[in-house]
């Protein structure tokens, strides 16, 4: 996460004021289009510290990059609540052809709390891609989300219906050991 400390300094010691407008524009306009994937991937981490609309747009572009390494690093740095507008883009990463990107997308959605987890569940319920669905069940198991599902089942409401659909899909997939 790239949470501020109150003085404008992020946990990595980068202050917005330390990066002039020209440097910011280099990251937002040139780095995201650099010919080297490594530059684009590493640039995502810096761009995430900007926490503004331009940064959101740049990260959105990098989430759709042709290179797996770029998509992976970008989806990982998007786990800041400021970037909740990117949730639909992160959900699309659940269908990525590369398992590491799918895993990172599931973890990032989980980091967004209730909204992100519900989006993860909604995608899981309709997912036709078995690999993506299996990746999500692994995330549910690894992070203890099964407890959240059970709590939703016991409290009722919209979340209960979603939880029930998740359980049904897991059963259809033969993932009953979690249940």
ABEGO torsion letter per residue (X at the ends): XABBAGAGBBAAGBBAAABBAAAAAAAAAAAAABABAAAAAAAAAAAAAAGBAAAAAAAAAAAABABAAAAAAAAAAAABAAAAAAAAAAAAAAABABAAAAAAAAAAAAAAEAAAAAAAAAAAAABABAAAAAAAAAAAAAAGAAAAAAAAAAAEEAAAAAAAAAAAAAAAAGAAAAX
